[in-house]
């Protein structure tokens, strides 16, 4: 999901609403949300929830989700990629069924190190890297830090440029009292309302989708980890970093993205040496959920070399 929209919706409890939502037992959540092919592996000192499917001798694609999301966001892509590609997805530390990072470090540098450790753990030397929203920022940070390990880079409405209220080099100095309620309350109706900003295709934001995102927020320690990540996130001017990324890059955007508008693609195109942009008509912030066939078709063409930047 978008970098901050879901979090805002969860903690903005207005009109005197108060609804206590304790964490749910991990075992219960794992039985429901981590059936095969889910597995848990140790990397960088963390028990990571991952899925690793497709032919082991095929090209590898690593998928990195956005803020307050989980590896489940990629599920509709799986049958569209697994025939040819080895597809690896994970719950980033602090989200989903991976849960909190024991180090309590949620910086981009730590995320890059965790991703590298997971690739080492799985014996992956090089992969195409796909990142959505916040995961897009982590993906381009990884590509700049570990260029030999990234064959191609796909950025789906990536985060990273400063915007209103988000300055370079500064994290929030303190959390409002409303934000501090997040570990204790997560009203589902308000979550749905804020998620609507990310979905443009009618009928995709179903009760089942809201229930899934809600359940992942209630995984043990996740909401407090979300606050820690917000407090630790410091944007850096992206242009000098993006200028060092020379592998082919695909910028994939939804035309009706209400979280990170498609007009932001031009910022990345100017900064990246080898980038091309595809904008999907009528689609919002999560093309892999809203238009899986169309977005996977674009992805496959890029990965197969028929649509290089």
C-alpha positions in Angstrom: 0.0 0.0 0.0 0.9 3.7 -0.1 3.6 4.9 2.2 1.4 6.6 4.8 -2.3 6.4 3.8 -3.2 3.2 5.6 -1.4 4.2 8.8 -3.2 7.6 8.8 -6.6 5.9 8.4 -5.9 3.5 11.2 -5.0 6.0 13.8 -7.3 8.9 12.9 -10.0 7.9 15.2 -12.5 10.8 15.0 -15.8 11.7 16.3 -15.2 10.1 19.7 -14.8 6.6 18.3 -12.8 4.2 20.5 -12.4 0.6 19.7 -9.8 -1.5 21.4 -8.2 -4.1 19.1 -5.5 -6.3 20.8 -3.0 -8.2 18.8 -4.2 -11.6 17.6 -2.3 -14.8 18.5 0.5 -15.5 16.0 -0.4 -19.2 15.7 -4.0 -18.3 14.7 -2.8 -15.8 12.1 -0.2 -18.2 10.6 -2.8 -21.0 10.3 -5.1 -18.7 8.4 -2.7 -16.6 6.3 0.5 -18.7 5.9 -0.6 -22.0 4.3 1.7 -23.6 1.7 3.6 -22.3 -0.2 4.3 -19.9 2.7 7.4 -20.8 4.7 9.5 -19.1 7.4 13.2 -18.7 7.0 15.9 -17.1 9.1 17.9 -14.3 7.5 19.7 -11.3 9.1 18.5 -12.5 12.5 14.8 -12.3 11.6 12.2 -15.0 11.0 10.9 -13.9 7.6 7.6 -15.0 6.2 8.3 -15.7 2.5 7.0 -17.5 -0.6 9.4 -19.0 -3.1 7.7 -20.6 -6.1 8.2 -21.4 -9.7 11.1 -23.3 -11.4 14.4 -23.1 -9.6 16.3 -22.9 -12.9 14.2 -20.0 -14.2 15.0 -16.3 -13.9 14.3 -15.0 -10.4 12.0 -12.2 -9.6 11.9 -10.7 -6.1 8.8 -8.8 -5.0 8.8 -6.1 -2.3 5.5 -4.9 -1.0 4.6 -1.4 0.2 3.8 0.2 3.6 1.4 -1.7 5.9 1.0 -4.4 3.2 2.3 -8.0 3.0 3.3 -10.6 0.5 -0.4 -11.4 -0.1 -0.7 -8.3 -2.3 1.1 -10.3 -5.0 -1.1 -13.4 -5.0 -2.9 -12.7 -8.2 0.4 -12.4 -10.0 1.6 -15.8 -9.0 -0.1 -18.0 -11.6 0.8 -15.4 -14.2 4.5 -15.7 -13.5 5.3 -19.1 -12.0 5.4 -21.0 -15.3 8.7 -19.3 -16.3 10.0 -17.4 -13.3 11.2 -18.3 -9.8 9.1 -15.8 -7.8 10.1 -14.8 -4.3 8.0 -12.5 -2.1 8.4 -11.6 1.6 6.8 -9.8 4.4 9.2 -7.0 5.2 10.3 -6.7 8.8 7.6 -4.9 10.8 4.8 -6.0 8.6 2.6 -9.0 8.1 3.6 -12.3 9.6 7.3 -11.5 9.7 6.6 -9.1 12.5 9.0 -6.8 14.3 12.7 -6.7 13.6 14.5 -7.8 16.8 17.0 -5.0 16.2 14.2 -2.4 16.1 16.0 -0.9 13.1 13.6 0.1 10.3 15.9 2.3 8.3 16.3 1.8 4.5 19.8 0.6 5.1 18.5 -2.2 7.3 15.9 -3.2 4.7 18.6 -3.4 2.1 20.7 -5.6 4.3 17.7 -7.9 5.1 16.9 -8.3 1.4 20.5 -9.2 0.6 20.6 -11.7 3.5 17.4 -13.3 2.2 18.9 -13.7 -1.3 22.0 -15.2 0.2 19.9 -17.6 2.3 18.0 -18.7 -0.8 21.1 -19.0 -3.0 20.0 -16.1 -5.3 22.9 -14.3 -6.8 21.0 -12.1 -9.2 17.3 -11.3 -9.6 14.9 -8.9 -11.2 13.6 -6.7 -8.4 10.1 -5.4 -8.2 9.0 -2.8 -5.5 5.7 -1.2 -4.9 5.4 2.2 -3.2 7.6 2.1 -0.1 8.9 -1.2 -1.4 9.9 0.7 -4.6 12.1 3.0 -2.5 13.7 0.0 -0.9 14.1 -1.6 -4.3 15.9 1.4 -5.8 18.1 1.8 -2.7 19.0 -1.9 -3.0 19.7 -1.6 -6.8 22.1 1.3 -6.0 23.8 -0.5 -3.1 24.0 -4.0 -4.8 24.0 -3.4 -8.6 25.5 -6.7 -9.4 22.6 -8.5 -7.8 19.8 -6.7 -9.8 19.4 -7.6 -13.4 16.3 -5.4 -14.0 14.4 -3.0 -11.7 10.6 -2.5 -11.7 9.3 0.5 -9.7 5.6 0.6 -9.1 4.5 4.1 -8.0 7.7 4.2 -5.9 8.2 6.4 -2.9 11.3 8.6 -2.4 10.9 12.2 -3.4 10.0 14.8 -0.9 6.4 16.0 -0.7 4.2 18.2 1.4 5.0 17.4 5.0 7.9 15.1 4.1 11.2 16.8 4.0 14.6 15.3 3.2 16.7 14.4 6.1 13.9 14.7 8.7 11.7 12.2 10.5 8.7 13.2 12.5 9.9 14.8 15.7 7.1 13.3 17.7 3.9 11.4 17.3 0.5 12.9 17.9 -1.6 11.4 20.6 -3.8 10.0 17.8 -0.9 8.2 16.2 0.0 6.8 19.6 -3.4 5.0 19.7 -2.3 2.8 16.8 -1.1 -0.1 18.9 -4.4 -0.3 20.7 -7.0 0.4 18.1 -7.5 -0.4 14.4 -11.2 0.2 13.4 -11.9 -1.8 10.3 -14.5 0.7 8.8 -11.9 3.5 9.0 -9.3 1.3 7.4 -11.6 0.6 4.5 -12.2 4.3 4.0 -8.6 5.2 3.8 -7.8 2.2 1.6 -10.2 3.6 -1.0 -7.6 6.1 -1.9 -5.4 3.4 -3.2 -8.0 1.4 -5.3 -9.5 2.9 -8.4 -11.0 -0.2 -10.1 -14.6 -0.8 -8.9 -15.2 -4.0 -7.0 -11.6 -4.8 -6.1 -11.6 -3.5 -2.6 -13.8 -6.3 -1.2 -14.5 -7.2 2.4 -12.0 -10.0 2.0 -9.3 -7.6 1.0 -10.0 -5.3 4.0 -10.2 -8.3 6.3 -6.7 -9.4 5.1 -5.1 -6.0 5.6 -6.8 -5.7 9.0 -5.6 -9.1 10.1 -2.0 -8.2 9.2 -2.2 -5.0 11.2 -3.2 -7.1 14.2 -0.2 -9.5 14.0 1.9 -9.3 17.2 4.0 -6.2 17.4 3.2 -4.9 13.9 1.4 -1.7 14.8 4.1 -0.6 17.2 6.7 -1.5 14.5 4.8 0.7 12.1 5.2 3.7 14.4 8.9 2.9 14.8 9.3 2.8 11.0 7.6 6.2 10.6 9.8 7.8 13.3 12.9 6.3 11.7 12.2 7.0 8.1 14.4 9.9 6.7 14.2 10.6 3.0 17.4 11.4 1.2 17.6 13.4 -2.0 17.1 10.6 -4.5 18.6 12.1 -7.7 22.3 11.3 -6.9 21.4 7.7 -5.9 19.1 7.1 -8.9 21.8 8.4 -11.3 24.0 5.5 -10.3 21.4 2.9 -11.4 22.2 1.8 -14.9 20.3 -1.5 -15.3 17.0 -1.3 -17.3 14.2 0.2 -15.1 10.5 0.0 -15.7 8.3 2.6 -14.0 4.8 1.1 -13.7 2.0 3.3 -12.6 -1.8 3.3 -12.4 -3.3 6.3 -14.3 -5.8 6.9 -11.4 -3.3 6.4 -8.5 -4.6 8.5 -5.7 -1.7 7.9 -3.4 1.4 8.6 -5.6 0.1 10.3 -8.7 1.3 9.1 -12.1 2.7 12.5 -12.8 5.5 11.7 -10.4 6.9 9.2 -13.0 8.6 12.1 -14.8 10.7 12.8 -11.7 12.1 9.3 -11.9 12.5 9.4 -15.7 14.7 12.5 -15.4 16.9 11.0 -12.7 17.3 7.4 -14.0 19.7 6.8 -16.9 17.8 3.9 -18.4 14.1 4.0 -17.6 10.8 3.7 -19.4 7.3 4.3 -18.2 4.0 2.4 -18.6 0.8 3.9 -17.2 -2.1 1.6 -16.9 -5.4 3.3 -17.7 -8.2 3.2 -15.1 -5.9 1.6 -12.5 -5.0 2.9 -9.0 -2.1 2.4 -6.6 -1.9 -1.4 -6.6 -2.0 -2.7 -10.2 -1.1 -6.2 -9.1 -4.4 -6.4 -7.2 -6.5 -4.2 -9.4 -5.4 -5.3 -12.9 -3.2 -8.4 -12.4 -3.4 -9.7 -16.0 -2.6 -6.3 -17.6 0.2 -5.5 -15.1 1.7 -8.9 -15.3 1.7 -8.8 -19.1 3.7 -5.5 -19.0 6.0 -7.0 -16.4 6.7 -10.1 -18.5 7.3 -8.2 -21.6 9.9 -6.1 -19.7 11.6 -9.1 -18.1 11.6 -11.0 -21.4 13.4 -8.1 -23.1 10.7 -7.0 -25.4 10.1 -3.8 -23.6 13.5 -2.7 -22.2 13.9 0.9 -21.1 
